[in-house]
Amino acid sequence: MEGGSAVVVKHAADRVLAAGGLVALSPLIAAISLWVRLDAGRPVVFRQRRAGKGGRVFELHKFRTLGEGPNPSDDPHGHLPDDPRITRSGRFLRSTSLDELPQLLDVLRGDMSLVGPRADIVEQVANYEPHERRRLAVRPGITGWAQVNGRDAIPWEQRFELDVWYIEHWSLWLDLKILVMTVVQLFRPRPQPVRDELNIRRAQARGE
């Protein structure tokens, strides 16, 4: 990654844009909160331990999209397009990525960036190979290079490659390109997630 002043600009821009987004989108956030509360009950916001920069654990926030019930997948942390636990509001929020709006708070707190590798679940990070930990060299992002190049529709092995490429080629212009691509993709159908064979094998090997 580029160092020095460019990184300082990135982190300052993250906080300014996150604060502005929270203010500008507050009516939408309030409306979604009310919808989730009426449709799925409490809690409205889902909290989960994720691994941030350097593997530091933080609490990520998203609008709740799952109801009660057992996980129907053998992947303890995977996403299923036909998961019966997904609520009515949750299906819409996932398809539009609006479920991730609360992560603006995580950016404001300095735990995340607007752009970077996705914050992985702590239990999956524990299974990383040494070379895979390179994606933990920067703050995780709400969106990122892997997200605009396939998201959940590509296997984890490819996501690792894309995340490392982003870290090695990072620039402010690349972040801007990713943000523009993210906005464009919001108006396109969300790709169906692929079966996460890598993390299923690793979870089974650890007896999870």
Secondary structure, DSSP 8 states (H G I E B T S, - for coil): ---THHHHHHHHHHHHHHHHHHHHTHHHHHHHHHHHHHHH-S-SEEEEEEE-GGG-EEEEEEE--B-SS---SSSTT---TT-TTB-HHHHHHHHHTGGGTTHHHHHHTTS-EEESS---BHHHHTT--GGGGGGGGS--EEE-TTGGGTGGGS-HHHHHHHHHHHHHH--HHHHHHHHHHHHHHTTS--------HHHHHHHHHTT-
